[in-house]
Amino acid sequence: MSELPLLSLVIWGPILIGLGVLFVGDENPTGARRLALVGSALTFVLSIPLYTAFDASTADMQFQELLPWISTFNVNYHLGIDGFSMPLILLTSFMTVVVVIAGWEVIQTRVSQYMAAFLIMEGLMIGVFAALDAVLFYVFFEGMLIPMFLIIGIWGGPRRVYATIKFFLYTFMGSVFMLVALLYLYSGADSFSILAYHDLPLTLREQTLLFLAFLLGFAVKVPMWPVHTWLPDAHVEAPTGGSVILAAITLKIGGYGFVRFALPITPDASAALDWLVISLSLIAVVYIGLVALVQQDLKKLIAYSSIAHMGFVTLGFFVVFSIQRHTGGLQGAAMGIEGGMVQMISHGFISGALFLCVGVLYDRMHTREIKAYGGVVNTMPIFAAFMVLFAMANAGLPGTSGFIGEFMVILSSFKASFWIAFLAAFTLILGAAYSLWMVKRVVFGEVANEGVAKLEDINRREFAMLGVLAIVVVLFGVWPDPLVSVMHTSVDNLVQHISVSKL
Amino acid sequence: MEQVYLAIVLAPLLGAAISGLFCRVIARSVAHWVTIIGVAVSFLLSLVVLNHHVVGGAPTYNESLYTWMEVEGVRMEIGFLVDHLTAVMISVVTFVSLMVHIYTIGYMHDDDGYNRFFSYISLFTFSMLMLVMANNFLQLFFGWEAVGLVSYLLIGFWYKKPTAIYANLKAFLVNRVGDFGFLLGIAAVLMYFNSLDYADVFKAAPLMAGLTMQIWPGADWLVMSVICILLFVGAMGKSAQVPLHVWLPDSMEGPTPISALIHAATMVTAGIFMVARMSPLFEYSETALSVVLVIGAITALFMGFLGIVQNDIKRVVAYSTLSQLGYMTVALGASAYSAAIFHLMTHAFFKALLFLGAGSVIIAMHHEQDIRKMGGLRKYLPITWITFLVGTLALIGTPFFSGFYSKDSIIEAVHMSHTPGAGFAYFCVILGVFVTAFYSFRLYFLVFHGEGRMDDETRAHLHETPPVVTVPLILLAIPSVFIGYFTIEPMLFGGFLSDAIQVAPDRDVLDYLSHHFHGAAGFALHGFTGPAFWLALSGSVAAWFIYMKRPDIADQAEERAGGLYRLLLNKYGFDDFNQIVFADGSRKLGGLLARFGDAGLIDGVMVNGSAKAVGWFASIARNVQSGYLYHYAFAMILGLLGLLSWLVIQ
């Protein structure tokens, strides 16, 4: 398989097919949908060998492709994946198929443009995960904003203009600092190779400034408190598919940025400022959990729940230094980072599924107000079963994928400090409170109004997309080993790398 | 045997999957047969296991099925630990579950969710079996939460009922508070033992005995105390100990069969089972044992009081369950783990019997649950009446009945215990005997004796419930009478559970008691001379006198002790406190954070504020770009002037 440039295929394949979908045009929506489905499915199939042929015993980059791009500045078209990026690429290609199915009948205006946007988005996101050259990474990273900007701006809700501008400026503000950091690193390494940055010696002052730049860039994406307020607005205005991709994948790029850039390039600054990230993560878990509790809008509730869950990602990534200080060893550090990674993958499925659930309701009732619902189970029993399952997964029930990441991060953070684990464990209560209270108000009870009384249960298409997510969520919950075992070597390597000072 | 263990667990799961996933297409008979057969297979195989381990003397089985995941050399696995303790637990669980499955055919006969209900109770059986057969903390937590999930689904089974969907949310959240501690306890175990496997942890426990940790600076805690107290917080949630007991009475909103199975006989005993399983750890922390003892004692006595003022037949039995769980917890705290498991077993039978009996009454009364509208039912429901009486006698600890053996041994054990708090605990459990007898016979007399207070319509339709209901009652009544007599000797004094339970020699109260034990009959006869018997008798007589002979006394007492009565009626204010402080409080806090934090400060000041600032600055700066040539010329002259003067000054 290694002869095929698989990574290029899964990046440019969907982009080209997306352009093809544009050519099919809005006059032929069925053709556009079919081509998009075939394209996304093909990309997913092509991405499977990345898992099956992946060598989990090495932390080196695999499936590498290296071509000179702008040789004057030593910029290369350099792709490659390790245990961090590979699962995220599969998540991307998988969720795109789901999103194409989700938009099938729902989107009736500019169908080909809608489908094309998602396919192009897919290619760009995979590019972000696979890029090993900083310029290439930056191009994908910023390029990704465009299709999402369009998705929210064209197919979004009434306040879509406010939301798109907020979304764009927020993320752009962060990434500008990241660009400065990357350029500074180029001046030191005389190369844009991300791997070369990893080994670049830097003073603590340099590291601190670089770290803060990265933090700004990635914290907005994750998003971390207090730069999170674009997310609820973007979600509320985005069409269902946009919300799914936003929650399932683009947020993960922030988390990925920490393990690919911030931690390995600036380990000493990360160690010195880990309290900052840990505090912000814990604020995300507790503060945002409380805020989620009082949301009246279904999408906002899930958006806030996403922020709270992503708090575990950053917590898991940064708890390593406290463990080292507290116990003198590194036992438990890898568990935290792996927990963060698992949390990202799992949250991709669960938040995606929850947004799809909201989409199913919205398509029928045209409102996201929790108050407008009640007793949905009476008219949509199958849907209700899915909704309860995903809410439980969101609450971190063992046996679903939602449990694993939180479990690992809490176990790991206990080694750092009793109080970190104590605060993190609040998610058990808060996560259950906002998820299940929402279920209680939306799903259970007597039929609340005529709208609910007229609801029809999910059709086959909706059953398929929710069903496949349900299977994945339960499968990983019962047997996460296939997911975590591919990460071990890369994570161990990172832990070793960051435990050695660059000073 | 491995296949047998696997089959025990998977048979109910298969039944649950079939009746659940296809609940809309299969016939009712398919749903109940497939689940009943699943649980029956499970029960029969449990007996095989019991026989294999107890009679056959098979060694403890401890193997893993598959690796859930492996991180940093810590293997997290799914596997089974089967010893005598497990064998007893799975037999009890599957037997009660089987009875409840059969009973459900009658109880849920007219319900639309018939298939779904069978799916849930089978799923519950699976989860509970996973919990008790676990050989590691991960799987324990898995089962722990899974039973919580099924409990949530079953309490809210009648999802149209507002009280039911309130109760199931409450139950889940309160349990989550317990799990909060439980998970931290597991994290502590992993940190200090670097393993989640029972065998590894128990083996290393002696080495950890003296280790301390700091939770806040300046205070050294024994690691064992921290671990055990955190784990016990989990047990407090699941086994409904004060102050995390609040969900259990509300859980009575669910259908009665699950009140019997989950909220009396099995799930709520998970906490008791867990602490007993963890005895090799708890024995290293007197602090933790003391906490367990005191919490259990408070629950045993004060929850019993609440049973006196309840008028809902199921709630009376629910408070009795709380109180009995308190007894079990007290036994744990006194290091009489075997006595706790023994009481757990006898209680499972007689409490399931009482609940199912109550359910039988409810069916006959057309879903009326208020005991003030019952009375004289013994004429109409003879089988229910006799079996309910048997259950009541077992509950109050009548000598020779199963409940007597287990409860009396707990009382004796606490009496002998030197764990701090044992004096208080003894006072609570001994007074609790009177209270138990009083509320139990109050219930019994008000339901089955005296004049019928139901309306004529109901009275005309009163008749004994069908055999699917009464046969389980009879089958449960048999062990309620006899199981104590036949098993006390091996379970408490014969070292039957010694492969699972470890007790430090200086705390081994049961060993001390065994020197005075001369057979089950002698134990019972001796019981007639103890204070417990006389307290139970006087409680029963008092109930008879007050509620049968002189009903006016009850009314007068209600008036005279109005404050006390209201305190009991308000359940000591726990519910109000939780509602105001925790439920409303966190919503208010969340609202404040959303309004002032997110919308006000971050969005209002920082985000939109900076946008506004840019706009404001631009609106000022815009004035410079007026488009008039003379403005620009004037600015140029000013600039030139400034530049020149700066040069000159230089």
Interface residues (C-beta under 8 A of the other chain):
Chain A: K166 Y170 P226 H228 T229 W230 Y287 L290 V291 A292 L293 V294 Q295 Q331 G332 A334 M335 E338 G375 V377 N378 P381 V388 M392 L397 P398 G399 F403 I404 F407 M408 I410 L411 S413 F414 K415 F418 W419 A421 F422 A425 F426 L428 I429 L430 A432 A433 L436 W437 K440 V443 F444 G445 E446 V478 W479 P480 D481 L483 V484 S485 H488
Chain B: R24 Y66 T67 W68 M69 E70 V71 E72 V74 F141 F142 W144 E145 A146 L149 Y152 L153 G156 Y159 K160 P162 I165 Y166 L169 F172 L173 R176 V177 D179 F180 L183 L184 I186 A187 A188 L190 M191 N194 M213 I215 S586 R587 L589 G590 G591 L593 A594 G597 D598 L601 I602 D603 M606 V607
